[in-house]
């Protein structure tokens, strides 16, 4: 069984101020973000990985990305939205640029630990808690593994803050490594016949993803 994890595409266009956006801000994909979804679909097609199910978070950016991939590859499949895949609520950091966050007390150290090692920044003023995010994602993954036993491909579309915990919760992460995912990038987890999970790739550009699987 193949589990494909994808981060939605861009929500900022050329000239836009790039800021931290969580579940508190429901932005749609911009034109480039839609292109990234089409690129992801072509990569999955080239790799022979057509999804038998498509699940995304409830936010516009994840629904939009998932819908484009579904329409291109498997229009007969109903795309499902699950709030357990929604992004973290960044609270006090929402709407701020990385430079503005760095200017806040302790902001640089907390942001670097989060970006480089996925260390939750306690005291940053995020509205979501780590326990909330992990419990929701663990519940989703447990259900996914329990129900997907037919050897088919599953596509899951979420956001960077949430996706980075997937390898750890599946027990296939390396210590001290960040599993953040760039916009429009893909990851693949394969479950072998003996039930063992293997991380085949993570944070891969669509073209690189396709080349690795062929």
NUBA-669631 format. One record per residue: residue number from 1; chain; x, z, y of N, C-alpha, C in turn. Coordinates in nm, 2 decimals, always signed. Example, Ala and Ser with C-alpha at 12.3 -4.5 7.8 and 13.67 -1.06 7.14 Angstrom:
<atom 1; "A"; <+1.32; +0.78; -0.57>; <+1.23; +0.78; -0.45>; <+1.32; +0.78; -0.33>>
<atom 2; "A"; <+1.28; +0.71; -0.22>; <+1.37; +0.71; -0.11>; <+1.29; +0.79; +0.00>>
This chain:
<atom 1; "A"; <+0.08; +0.00; -0.12>; <+0.00; +0.00; +0.00>; <+0.09; +0.00; +0.12>>
<atom 2; "A"; <+0.05; -0.08; +0.22>; <+0.12; -0.09; +0.35>; <+0.04; -0.03; +0.46>>
<atom 3; "A"; <+0.10; +0.07; +0.53>; <+0.04; +0.13; +0.65>; <+0.12; +0.08; +0.77>>
<atom 4; "A"; <+0.05; +0.00; +0.85>; <+0.11; -0.05; +0.98>; <+0.06; +0.03; +1.09>>
<atom 5; "A"; <+0.16; +0.08; +1.17>; <+0.13; +0.16; +1.29>; <+0.18; +0.08; +1.41>>
<atom 6; "A"; <+0.09; +0.06; +1.51>; <+0.12; -0.02; +1.63>; <+0.09; +0.06; +1.75>>
<atom 7; "A"; <+0.17; +0.05; +1.85>; <+0.14; +0.10; +1.98>; <+0.08; -0.01; +2.07>>
<atom 8; "A"; <-0.02; +0.03; +2.14>; <-0.09; -0.07; +2.23>; <+0.01; -0.14; +2.32>>
<atom 9; "A"; <-0.04; -0.25; +2.38>; <+0.05; -0.33; +2.48>; <+0.05; -0.27; +2.62>>
<atom 10; "A"; <+0.11; -0.34; +2.71>; <+0.13; -0.29; +2.84>; <+0.00; -0.27; +2.92>>
<atom 11; "A"; <+0.00; -0.16; +3.00>; <-0.11; -0.13; +3.09>; <-0.07; -0.14; +3.23>>
<atom 12; "A"; <+0.06; -0.18; +3.26>; <+0.10; -0.20; +3.39>; <+0.16; -0.34; +3.41>>
<atom 13; "A"; <+0.13; -0.41; +3.52>; <+0.18; -0.54; +3.54>; <+0.29; -0.54; +3.64>>
<atom 14; "A"; <+0.35; -0.66; +3.66>; <+0.46; -0.67; +3.75>; <+0.43; -0.61; +3.89>>
<atom 15; "A"; <+0.52; -0.53; +3.94>; <+0.49; -0.47; +4.07>; <+0.41; -0.34; +4.07>>
<atom 16; "A"; <+0.35; -0.31; +3.96>; <+0.27; -0.19; +3.95>; <+0.37; -0.07; +3.94>>
<atom 17; "A"; <+0.33; +0.04; +4.00>; <+0.40; +0.17; +3.98>; <+0.38; +0.22; +3.84>>
<atom 18; "A"; <+0.49; +0.24; +3.76>; <+0.47; +0.28; +3.62>; <+0.47; +0.43; +3.62>>
<atom 19; "A"; <+0.37; +0.49; +3.57>; <+0.35; +0.63; +3.57>; <+0.31; +0.68; +3.42>>
<atom 20; "A"; <+0.32; +0.81; +3.40>; <+0.28; +0.87; +3.27>; <+0.12; +0.86; +3.27>>
<atom 21; "A"; <+0.07; +0.81; +3.16>; <-0.07; +0.79; +3.14>; <-0.11; +0.84; +3.00>>
<atom 22; "A"; <-0.20; +0.94; +3.00>; <-0.24; +0.99; +2.87>; <-0.39; +0.96; +2.85>>
<atom 23; "A"; <-0.45; +1.05; +2.77>; <-0.60; +1.03; +2.74>; <-0.68; +1.05; +2.86>>
<atom 24; "A"; <-0.63; +1.11; +2.96>; <-0.70; +1.14; +3.09>; <-0.72; +1.02; +3.17>>
<atom 25; "A"; <-0.65; +0.91; +3.15>; <-0.66; +0.79; +3.23>; <-0.68; +0.67; +3.13>>
<atom 26; "A"; <-0.80; +0.61; +3.14>; <-0.84; +0.51; +3.04>; <-0.81; +0.37; +3.10>>
<atom 27; "A"; <-0.69; +0.33; +3.09>; <-0.65; +0.20; +3.15>; <-0.67; +0.09; +3.04>>
<atom 28; "A"; <-0.71; -0.03; +3.09>; <-0.72; -0.14; +2.99>; <-0.58; -0.21; +2.98>>
<atom 29; "A"; <-0.57; -0.30; +2.89>; <-0.45; -0.38; +2.88>; <-0.44; -0.48; +3.00>>
<atom 30; "A"; <-0.32; -0.50; +3.05>; <-0.30; -0.61; +3.14>; <-0.27; -0.74; +3.06>>
<atom 31; "A"; <-0.25; -0.85; +3.13>; <-0.23; -0.98; +3.07>; <-0.12; -0.97; +2.96>>
<atom 32; "A"; <-0.01; -0.91; +3.00>; <+0.11; -0.90; +2.91>; <+0.07; -0.82; +2.79>>
<atom 33; "A"; <-0.01; -0.72; +2.81>; <-0.05; -0.63; +2.70>; <-0.13; -0.71; +2.59>>
<atom 34; "A"; <-0.22; -0.80; +2.64>; <-0.30; -0.88; +2.55>; <-0.21; -0.98; +2.48>>
<atom 35; "A"; <-0.11; -1.03; +2.55>; <-0.01; -1.12; +2.48>; <+0.07; -1.05; +2.37>>
<atom 36; "A"; <+0.10; -0.92; +2.40>; <+0.17; -0.84; +2.30>; <+0.08; -0.83; +2.17>>
<atom 37; "A"; <-0.05; -0.81; +2.19>; <-0.14; -0.80; +2.08>; <-0.14; -0.93; +1.99>>
<atom 38; "A"; <-0.14; -1.04; +2.06>; <-0.13; -1.17; +1.99>; <+0.00; -1.19; +1.92>>
<atom 39; "A"; <+0.11; -1.14; +1.98>; <+0.24; -1.15; +1.91>; <+0.24; -1.06; +1.79>>
<atom 40; "A"; <+0.18; -0.94; +1.80>; <+0.17; -0.85; +1.68>; <+0.09; -0.92; +1.57>>
<atom 41; "A"; <-0.02; -0.98; +1.61>; <-0.10; -1.05; +1.50>; <-0.02; -1.16; +1.43>>
<atom 42; "A"; <+0.05; -1.24; +1.51>; <+0.13; -1.34; +1.45>; <+0.24; -1.29; +1.36>>
<atom 43; "A"; <+0.30; -1.17; +1.40>; <+0.40; -1.11; +1.32>; <+0.34; -1.07; +1.18>>
<atom 44; "A"; <+0.23; -1.01; +1.19>; <+0.16; -0.96; +1.06>; <+0.12; -1.08; +0.98>>
<atom 45; "A"; <+0.08; -1.19; +1.04>; <+0.05; -1.31; +0.96>; <+0.17; -1.36; +0.89>>
<atom 46; "A"; <+0.28; -1.37; +0.97>; <+0.40; -1.43; +0.91>; <+0.46; -1.34; +0.80>>
<atom 47; "A"; <+0.43; -1.21; +0.81>; <+0.48; -1.12; +0.71>; <+0.39; -1.11; +0.59>>
<atom 48; "A"; <+0.27; -1.18; +0.60>; <+0.18; -1.17; +0.49>; <+0.10; -1.04; +0.48>>
<atom 49; "A"; <+0.09; -0.97; +0.59>; <+0.03; -0.84; +0.60>; <-0.10; -0.84; +0.68>>
<atom 50; "A"; <-0.20; -0.90; +0.62>; <-0.33; -0.91; +0.69>; <-0.41; -0.78; +0.66>>
<atom 51; "A"; <-0.45; -0.71; +0.76>; <-0.52; -0.58; +0.74>; <-0.65; -0.59; +0.67>>
<atom 52; "A"; <-0.67; -0.49; +0.58>; <-0.80; -0.48; +0.52>; <-0.89; -0.38; +0.60>>
<atom 53; "A"; <-0.82; -0.30; +0.69>; <-0.90; -0.21; +0.78>; <-0.82; -0.20; +0.91>>
<atom 54; "A"; <-0.89; -0.18; +1.02>; <-0.83; -0.17; +1.15>; <-0.89; -0.04; +1.22>>
<atom 55; "A"; <-0.80; +0.05; +1.25>; <-0.85; +0.17; +1.31>; <-0.77; +0.20; +1.44>>
<atom 56; "A"; <-0.83; +0.24; +1.55>; <-0.76; +0.26; +1.67>; <-0.81; +0.39; +1.73>>
<atom 57; "A"; <-0.74; +0.44; +1.84>; <-0.80; +0.54; +1.92>; <-0.92; +0.49; +2.00>>
<atom 58; "A"; <-0.98; +0.57; +2.08>; <-1.10; +0.53; +2.15>; <-1.07; +0.47; +2.29>>
<atom 59; "A"; <-0.95; +0.48; +2.34>; <-0.92; +0.44; +2.47>; <-0.92; +0.29; +2.48>>
<atom 60; "A"; <-0.94; +0.23; +2.60>; <-0.95; +0.09; +2.62>; <-0.83; +0.02; +2.57>>
<atom 61; "A"; <-0.71; +0.07; +2.60>; <-0.59; +0.00; +2.56>; <-0.57; -0.01; +2.41>>
<atom 62; "A"; <-0.61; +0.09; +2.34>; <-0.59; +0.08; +2.19>; <-0.70; +0.00; +2.13>>
<atom 63; "A"; <-0.82; +0.02; +2.18>; <-0.94; -0.06; +2.13>; <-0.91; -0.21; +2.16>>
<atom 64; "A"; <-0.86; -0.24; +2.28>; <-0.84; -0.38; +2.32>; <-0.73; -0.44; +2.23>>
<atom 65; "A"; <-0.62; -0.37; +2.21>; <-0.51; -0.42; +2.12>; <-0.56; -0.45; +1.98>>
<atom 66; "A"; <-0.63; -0.35; +1.93>; <-0.68; -0.36; +1.79>; <-0.78; -0.47; +1.77>>
<atom 67; "A"; <-0.86; -0.49; +1.88>; <-0.96; -0.60; +1.87>; <-0.90; -0.73; +1.87>>
<atom 68; "A"; <-0.80; -0.75; +1.95>; <-0.73; -0.88; +1.95>; <-0.66; -0.92; +1.82>>
<atom 69; "A"; <-0.60; -0.82; +1.76>; <-0.53; -0.84; +1.63>; <-0.64; -0.86; +1.52>>
<atom 70; "A"; <-0.75; -0.79; +1.52>; <-0.86; -0.81; +1.43>; <-0.91; -0.95; +1.44>>
<atom 71; "A"; <-0.94; -0.99; +1.56>; <-1.01; -1.12; +1.58>; <-0.91; -1.23; +1.53>>
<atom 72; "A"; <-0.78; -1.21; +1.55>; <-0.69; -1.32; +1.51>; <-0.67; -1.32; +1.36>>
<atom 73; "A"; <-0.68; -1.21; +1.29>; <-0.64; -1.20; +1.15>; <-0.75; -1.18; +1.05>>
<atom 74; "A"; <-0.84; -1.09; +1.09>; <-0.94; -1.05; +0.99>; <-1.07; -1.02; +1.06>>
<atom 75; "A"; <-1.14; -1.12; +1.12>; <-1.26; -1.10; +1.20>; <-1.38; -1.05; +1.12>>
<atom 76; "A"; <-1.37; -1.05; +0.98>; <-1.47; -1.00; +0.90>; <-1.46; -0.85; +0.89>>
<atom 77; "A"; <-1.35; -0.79; +0.94>; <-1.33; -0.64; +0.93>; <-1.39; -0.58; +1.05>>
<atom 78; "A"; <-1.46; -0.47; +1.04>; <-1.51; -0.39; +1.15>; <-1.40; -0.30; +1.20>>
<atom 79; "A"; <-1.36; -0.31; +1.33>; <-1.26; -0.23; +1.39>; <-1.33; -0.09; +1.42>>
<atom 80; "A"; <-1.26; +0.01; +1.37>; <-1.32; +0.15; +1.38>; <-1.24; +0.23; +1.49>>
<atom 81; "A"; <-1.30; +0.31; +1.57>; <-1.23; +0.40; +1.66>; <-1.24; +0.54; +1.62>>
<atom 82; "A"; <-1.13; +0.61; +1.63>; <-1.12; +0.75; +1.59>; <-1.05; +0.83; +1.70>>
<atom 83; "A"; <-1.11; +0.93; +1.75>; <-1.06; +1.01; +1.86>; <-0.93; +1.08; +1.82>>
<atom 84; "A"; <-0.91; +1.10; +1.69>; <-0.79; +1.17; +1.65>; <-0.66; +1.09; +1.68>>
<atom 85; "A"; <-0.68; +0.96; +1.71>; <-0.57; +0.88; +1.74>; <-0.54; +0.86; +1.89>>
<atom 86; "A"; <-0.62; +0.94; +1.97>; <-0.61; +0.92; +2.12>; <-0.48; +0.99; +2.16>>
<atom 87; "A"; <-0.43; +0.94; +2.28>; <-0.31; +0.99; +2.34>; <-0.32; +1.13; +2.38>>
<atom 88; "A"; <-0.20; +1.19; +2.40>; <-0.19; +1.33; +2.46>; <-0.25; +1.33; +2.60>>
<atom 89; "A"; <-0.31; +1.44; +2.64>; <-0.35; +1.45; +2.78>; <-0.23; +1.52; +2.86>>
<atom 90; "A"; <-0.17; +1.44; +2.94>; <-0.04; +1.48; +3.01>; <-0.06; +1.58; +3.13>>
<atom 91; "A"; <-0.19; +1.61; +3.16>; <-0.21; +1.71; +3.26>; <-0.14; +1.69; +3.39>>
<atom 92; "A"; <-0.05; +1.79; +3.41>; <+0.03; +1.79; +3.54>; <+0.12; +1.67; +3.56>>
<atom 93; "A"; <+0.16; +1.61; +3.45>; <+0.25; +1.49; +3.45>; <+0.17; +1.36; +3.47>>
<atom 94; "A"; <+0.04; +1.36; +3.45>; <-0.04; +1.24; +3.45>; <-0.03; +1.18; +3.59>>
<atom 95; "A"; <-0.01; +1.05; +3.60>; <+0.00; +0.98; +3.73>; <+0.13; +0.99; +3.80>>
<atom 96; "A"; <+0.23; +1.06; +3.74>; <+0.36; +1.07; +3.80>; <+0.46; +0.97; +3.74>>
<atom 97; "A"; <+0.55; +0.93; +3.81>; <+0.66; +0.84; +3.76>; <+0.76; +0.94; +3.69>>
<atom 98; "A"; <+0.85; +0.88; +3.61>; <+0.96; +0.96; +3.55>; <+1.05; +1.03; +3.66>>
<atom 99; "A"; <+1.07; +0.95; +3.77>; <+1.15; +1.01; +3.88>; <+1.08; +1.13; +3.94>>
<atom 100; "A"; <+0.95; +1.12; +3.96>; <+0.87; +1.23; +4.01>; <+0.87; +1.35; +3.92>>
<atom 101; "A"; <+0.87; +1.33; +3.79>; <+0.87; +1.44; +3.69>; <+1.01; +1.50; +3.70>>
<atom 102; "A"; <+1.11; +1.42; +3.71>; <+1.25; +1.48; +3.71>; <+1.27; +1.57; +3.83>>
<atom 103; "A"; <+1.20; +1.54; +3.94>; <+1.21; +1.63; +4.06>; <+1.14; +1.76; +4.05>>
<atom 104; "A"; <+1.06; +1.78; +3.95>; <+0.99; +1.91; +3.93>; <+1.08; +2.01; +3.86>>
<atom 105; "A"; <+1.06; +2.14; +3.88>; <+1.14; +2.24; +3.81>; <+1.15; +2.22; +3.66>>
<atom 106; "A"; <+1.26; +2.20; +3.61>; <+1.28; +2.18; +3.46>; <+1.24; +2.05; +3.41>>
<atom 107; "A"; <+1.19; +1.96; +3.50>; <+1.14; +1.83; +3.46>; <+1.24; +1.74; +3.38>>
<atom 108; "A"; <+1.36; +1.73; +3.43>; <+1.46; +1.65; +3.37>; <+1.49; +1.69; +3.23>>
<atom 109; "A"; <+1.51; +1.82; +3.21>; <+1.55; +1.87; +3.07>; <+1.43; +1.85; +2.98>>
<atom 110; "A"; <+1.31; +1.88; +3.02>; <+1.19; +1.87; +2.94>; <+1.16; +1.72; +2.90>>
<atom 111; "A"; <+1.18; +1.63; +3.00>; <+1.15; +1.49; +2.97>; <+1.26; +1.43; +2.88>>
<atom 112; "A"; <+1.38; +1.47; +2.90>; <+1.49; +1.42; +2.81>; <+1.47; +1.47; +2.66>>
<atom 113; "A"; <+1.43; +1.60; +2.65>; <+1.41; +1.65; +2.51>; <+1.30; +1.58; +2.45>>
<atom 114; "A"; <+1.19; +1.55; +2.52>; <+1.08; +1.48; +2.47>; <+1.11; +1.34; +2.43>>
<atom 115; "A"; <+1.18; +1.27; +2.52>; <+1.22; +1.13; +2.49>; <+1.32; +1.11; +2.38>>
<atom 116; "A"; <+1.42; +1.20; +2.37>; <+1.53; +1.18; +2.28>; <+1.50; +1.25; +2.14>>
<atom 117; "A"; <+1.43; +1.36; +2.14>; <+1.41; +1.43; +2.01>; <+1.26; +1.47; +1.98>>
<atom 118; "A"; <+1.17; +1.42; +2.07>; <+1.03; +1.45; +2.05>; <+1.00; +1.60; +2.05>>
<atom 119; "A"; <+1.07; +1.67; +2.14>; <+1.05; +1.81; +2.15>; <+0.94; +1.84; +2.26>>
<atom 120; "A"; <+0.84; +1.90; +2.21>; <+0.72; +1.93; +2.30>; <+0.76; +2.01; +2.42>>
<atom 121; "A"; <+0.73; +1.97; +2.54>; <+0.77; +2.04; +2.66>; <+0.68; +2.16; +2.70>>
<atom 122; "A"; <+0.70; +2.27; +2.64>; <+0.62; +2.39; +2.67>; <+0.64; +2.42; +2.82>>
<atom 123; "A"; <+0.54; +2.45; +2.89>; <+0.55; +2.49; +3.03>; <+0.54; +2.37; +3.13>>
<atom 124; "A"; <+0.51; +2.25; +3.07>; <+0.51; +2.13; +3.15>; <+0.37; +2.11; +3.22>>
<atom 125; "A"; <+0.27; +2.19; +3.17>; <+0.14; +2.17; +3.22>; <+0.05; +2.07; +3.16>>
<atom 126; "A"; <+0.09; +2.03; +3.04>; <+0.00; +1.93; +2.96>; <-0.12; +2.00; +2.92>>
<atom 127; "A"; <-0.23; +1.93; +2.92>; <-0.36; +1.99; +2.88>; <-0.38; +1.99; +2.73>>
<atom 128; "A"; <-0.32; +1.89; +2.66>; <-0.32; +1.89; +2.52>; <-0.22; +1.99; +2.47>>
<atom 129; "A"; <-0.24; +2.05; +2.35>; <-0.14; +2.14; +2.29>; <-0.08; +2.07; +2.17>>
<atom 130; "A"; <+0.04; +2.11; +2.14>; <+0.10; +2.04; +2.02>; <+0.02; +2.07; +1.89>>
<atom 131; "A"; <-0.03; +2.19; +1.88>; <-0.11; +2.22; +1.76>; <-0.24; +2.13; +1.75>>
<atom 132; "A"; <-0.30; +2.11; +1.87>; <-0.42; +2.02; +1.87>; <-0.38; +1.88; +1.83>>
<atom 133; "A"; <-0.28; +1.82; +1.88>; <-0.24; +1.69; +1.85>; <-0.20; +1.67; +1.70>>
<atom 134; "A"; <-0.12; +1.77; +1.65>; <-0.07; +1.76; +1.51>; <-0.18; +1.78; +1.41>>
<atom 135; "A"; <-0.27; +1.88; +1.44>; <-0.38; +1.90; +1.35>; <-0.47; +1.78; +1.34>>
<atom 136; "A"; <-0.50; +1.72; +1.45>; <-0.59; +1.60; +1.45>; <-0.52; +1.48; +1.38>>
<atom 137; "A"; <-0.40; +1.46; +1.40>; <-0.33; +1.35; +1.34>; <-0.31; +1.38; +1.19>>
<atom 138; "A"; <-0.28; +1.50; +1.16>; <-0.26; +1.53; +1.01>; <-0.39; +1.51; +0.94>>
<atom 139; "A"; <-0.50; +1.55; +1.00>; <-0.63; +1.52; +0.94>; <-0.66; +1.38; +0.92>>
<atom 140; "A"; <-0.63; +1.30; +1.02>; <-0.64; +1.15; +1.00>; <-0.56; +1.09; +0.89>>
<atom 141; "A"; <-0.43; +1.13; +0.89>; <-0.34; +1.07; +0.79>; <-0.38; +1.12; +0.65>>
<atom 142; "A"; <-0.42; +1.24; +0.63>; <-0.46; +1.29; +0.50>; <-0.58; +1.20; +0.45>>
<atom 143; "A"; <-0.67; +1.18; +0.54>; <-0.79; +1.09; +0.50>; <-0.75; +0.95; +0.47>>
<atom 144; "A"; <-0.66; +0.90; +0.55>; <-0.61; +0.76; +0.53>; <-0.54; +0.75; +0.39>>
<atom 145; "A"; <-0.46; +0.84; +0.36>; <-0.39; +0.83; +0.23>; <-0.48; +0.86; +0.11>>
<atom 146; "A"; <-0.58; +0.94; +0.14>; <-0.68; +0.97; +0.03>; <-0.77; +0.85; +0.00>>
<atom 147; "A"; <-0.80; +0.78; +0.10>; <-0.90; +0.67; +0.08>; <-0.84; +0.53; +0.06>>
<atom 148; "A"; <-0.71; +0.52; +0.10>; <-0.65; +0.39; +0.09>; <-0.57; +0.38; -0.04>>
<atom 149; "A"; <-0.63; +0.35; -0.15>; <-0.56; +0.35; -0.28>; <-0.58; +0.22; -0.35>>
<atom 150; "A"; <-0.61; +0.12; -0.27>; <-0.64; -0.01; -0.33>; <-0.52; -0.11; -0.32>>
<atom 151; "A"; <-0.41; -0.06; -0.26>; <-0.29; -0.15; -0.25>; <-0.30; -0.24; -0.13>>
<atom 152; "A"; <-0.40; -0.23; -0.05>; <-0.42; -0.32; +0.07>; <-0.35; -0.27; +0.19>>
<atom 153; "A"; <-0.35; -0.35; +0.29>; <-0.28; -0.32; +0.42>; <-0.38; -0.25; +0.52>>
<atom 154; "A"; <-0.33; -0.14; +0.58>; <-0.41; -0.08; +0.68>; <-0.34; -0.08; +0.82>>
<atom 155; "A"; <-0.41; -0.11; +0.92>; <-0.35; -0.12; +1.06>; <-0.41; +0.00; +1.14>>
<atom 156; "A"; <-0.32; +0.07; +1.20>; <-0.36; +0.19; +1.29>; <-0.29; +0.17; +1.42>>
<atom 157; "A"; <-0.38; +0.17; +1.53>; <-0.33; +0.14; +1.67>; <-0.35; +0.27; +1.75>>
<atom 158; "A"; <-0.24; +0.32; +1.80>; <-0.25; +0.44; +1.88>; <-0.15; +0.43; +2.00>>
<atom 159; "A"; <-0.11; +0.55; +2.05>; <-0.02; +0.55; +2.17>; <+0.11; +0.63; +2.14>>
<atom 160; "A"; <+0.20; +0.62; +2.23>; <+0.34; +0.66; +2.20>; <+0.34; +0.81; +2.17>>
<atom 161; "A"; <+0.28; +0.89; +2.25>; <+0.28; +1.04; +2.23>; <+0.23; +1.08; +2.10>>
<atom 162; "A"; <+0.13; +1.02; +2.05>; <+0.07; +1.05; +1.92>; <+0.15; +0.99; +1.81>>
<atom 163; "A"; <+0.18; +0.86; +1.82>; <+0.25; +0.79; +1.71>; <+0.38; +0.86; +1.67>>
<atom 164; "A"; <+0.45; +0.91; +1.76>; <+0.59; +0.96; +1.73>; <+0.59; +1.08; +1.63>>
<atom 165; "A"; <+0.47; +1.14; +1.61>; <+0.46; +1.24; +1.51>; <+0.43; +1.20; +1.37>>
<atom 166; "A"; <+0.39; +1.07; +1.35>; <+0.35; +1.02; +1.22>; <+0.46; +1.03; +1.12>>
<atom 167; "A"; <+0.58; +0.99; +1.14>; <+0.68; +1.00; +1.03>; <+0.71; +1.15; +0.99>>
<atom 168; "A"; <+0.70; +1.24; +1.09>; <+0.73; +1.38; +1.05>; <+0.61; +1.43; +0.97>>
<atom 169; "A"; <+0.49; +1.40; +1.00>; <+0.38; +1.45; +0.93>; <+0.37; +1.39; +0.79>>
<atom 170; "A"; <+0.42; +1.27; +0.77>; <+0.43; +1.21; +0.64>; <+0.55; +1.25; +0.56>>
<atom 171; "A"; <+0.64; +1.33; +0.62>; <+0.75; +1.38; +0.55>; <+0.86; +1.27; +0.53>>
<atom 172; "A"; <+0.87; +1.17; +0.62>; <+0.97; +1.07; +0.60>; <+1.06; +1.05; +0.72>>
<atom 173; "A"; <+1.06; +1.16; +0.80>; <+1.14; +1.15; +0.93>; <+1.28; +1.21; +0.90>>
<atom 174; "A"; <+1.38; +1.17; +0.98>; <+1.51; +1.23; +0.98>; <+1.51; +1.33; +1.10>>
<atom 175; "A"; <+1.58; +1.44; +1.07>; <+1.59; +1.55; +1.18>; <+1.66; +1.50; +1.30>>
<atom 176; "A"; <+1.62; +1.54; +1.42>; <+1.69; +1.51; +1.54>; <+1.67; +1.37; +1.59>>
<atom 177; "A"; <+1.58; +1.29; +1.53>; <+1.56; +1.15; +1.57>; <+1.43; +1.14; +1.64>>
<atom 178; "A"; <+1.42; +1.06; +1.75>; <+1.30; +1.04; +1.82>; <+1.23; +0.92; +1.75>>
<atom 179; "A"; <+1.10; +0.93; +1.73>; <+1.02; +0.82; +1.67>; <+0.92; +0.77; +1.78>>
<atom 180; "A"; <+0.96; +0.77; +1.90>; <+0.88; +0.71; +2.01>; <+0.87; +0.56; +1.98>>
<atom 181; "A"; <+0.76; +0.50; +2.03>; <+0.74; +0.36; +2.00>; <+0.71; +0.29; +2.13>>
<atom 182; "A"; <+0.78; +0.17; +2.16>; <+0.76; +0.10; +2.28>; <+0.63; +0.02; +2.27>>
<atom 183; "A"; <+0.58; -0.02; +2.39>; <+0.45; -0.09; +2.39>; <+0.46; -0.22; +2.31>>
<atom 184; "A"; <+0.35; -0.25; +2.23>; <+0.35; -0.37; +2.15>; <+0.44; -0.37; +2.03>>
<atom 185; "A"; <+0.50; -0.26; +2.00>; <+0.60; -0.25; +1.88>; <+0.52; -0.20; +1.76>>
<atom 186; "A"; <+0.59; -0.22; +1.64>; <+0.52; -0.19; +1.52>; <+0.61; -0.10; +1.43>>
<atom 187; "A"; <+0.54; -0.03; +1.34>; <+0.61; +0.04; +1.23>; <+0.54; +0.02; +1.10>>
<atom 188; "A"; <+0.61; +0.03; +0.99>; <+0.56; +0.01; +0.86>; <+0.60; +0.12; +0.77>>
<atom 189; "A"; <+0.50; +0.18; +0.71>; <+0.52; +0.28; +0.60>; <+0.46; +0.23; +0.47>>
<atom 190; "A"; <+0.54; +0.23; +0.37>; <+0.49; +0.17; +0.24>; <+0.48; +0.28; +0.14>>
<atom 191; "A"; <+0.37; +0.28; +0.07>; <+0.35; +0.37; -0.05>; <+0.37; +0.30; -0.18>>
<atom 192; "A"; <+0.47; +0.34; -0.25>; <+0.50; +0.27; -0.38>; <+0.40; +0.31; -0.49>>
<atom 193; "A"; <+0.42; +0.25; -0.60>; <+0.33; +0.27; -0.71>; <+0.33; +0.42; -0.76>>
<atom 194; "A"; <+0.44; +0.48; -0.74>; <+0.45; +0.62; -0.78>; <+0.40; +0.72; -0.68>>
<atom 195; "A"; <+0.35; +0.66; -0.57>; <+0.29; +0.75; -0.46>; <+0.39; +0.79; -0.36>>
<atom 196; "A"; <+0.51; +0.76; -0.37>; <+0.61; +0.80; -0.27>; <+0.60; +0.71; -0.15>>
<atom 197; "A"; <+0.62; +0.77; -0.03>; <+0.61; +0.70; +0.09>; <+0.75; +0.66; +0.14>>
<atom 198; "A"; <+0.77; +0.55; +0.20>; <+0.90; +0.50; +0.25>; <+0.88; +0.44; +0.39>>
<atom 199; "A"; <+0.96; +0.48; +0.48>; <+0.96; +0.43; +0.62>; <+1.04; +0.30; +0.61>>
<atom 200; "A"; <+0.97; +0.18; +0.62>; <+1.04; +0.06; +0.61>; <+1.10; +0.02; +0.75>>
<atom 201; "A"; <+1.02; +0.05; +0.86>; <+1.07; +0.02; +0.99>; <+0.99; +0.09; +1.09>>
<atom 202; "A"; <+1.04; +0.11; +1.21>; <+0.97; +0.18; +1.32>; <+1.02; +0.13; +1.45>>
<atom 203; "A"; <+0.92; +0.12; +1.54>; <+0.96; +0.07; +1.68>; <+1.02; -0.06; +1.68>>
<atom 204; "A"; <+0.96; -0.15; +1.60>; <+1.02; -0.29; +1.58>; <+0.94; -0.39; +1.67>>
<atom 205; "A"; <+1.02; -0.48; +1.73>; <+0.95; -0.59; +1.80>; <+0.88; -0.67; +1.70>>
<atom 206; "A"; <+0.77; -0.73; +1.74>; <+0.70; -0.81; +1.64>; <+0.78; -0.92; +1.57>>
<atom 207; "A"; <+0.87; -0.99; +1.64>; <+0.95; -1.09; +1.57>; <+1.04; -1.03; +1.47>>
<atom 208; "A"; <+1.10; -0.91; +1.51>; <+1.19; -0.84; +1.42>; <+1.12; -0.79; +1.30>>
<atom 209; "A"; <+1.00; -0.74; +1.32>; <+0.91; -0.69; +1.21>; <+0.89; -0.80; +1.11>>
<atom 210; "A"; <+0.85; -0.92; +1.16>; <+0.82; -1.03; +1.07>; <+0.94; -1.07; +0.99>>
<atom 211; "A"; <+1.05; -1.08; +1.06>; <+1.18; -1.12; +0.99>; <+1.22; -1.02; +0.88>>
<atom 212; "A"; <+1.20; -0.89; +0.90>; <+1.23; -0.79; +0.80>; <+1.15; -0.80; +0.68>>
<atom 213; "A"; <+1.02; -0.84; +0.69>; <+0.93; -0.84; +0.58>; <+0.93; -0.97; +0.50>>
<atom 214; "A"; <+0.99; -1.08; +0.55>; <+0.98; -1.21; +0.48>; <+1.10; -1.21; +0.38>>
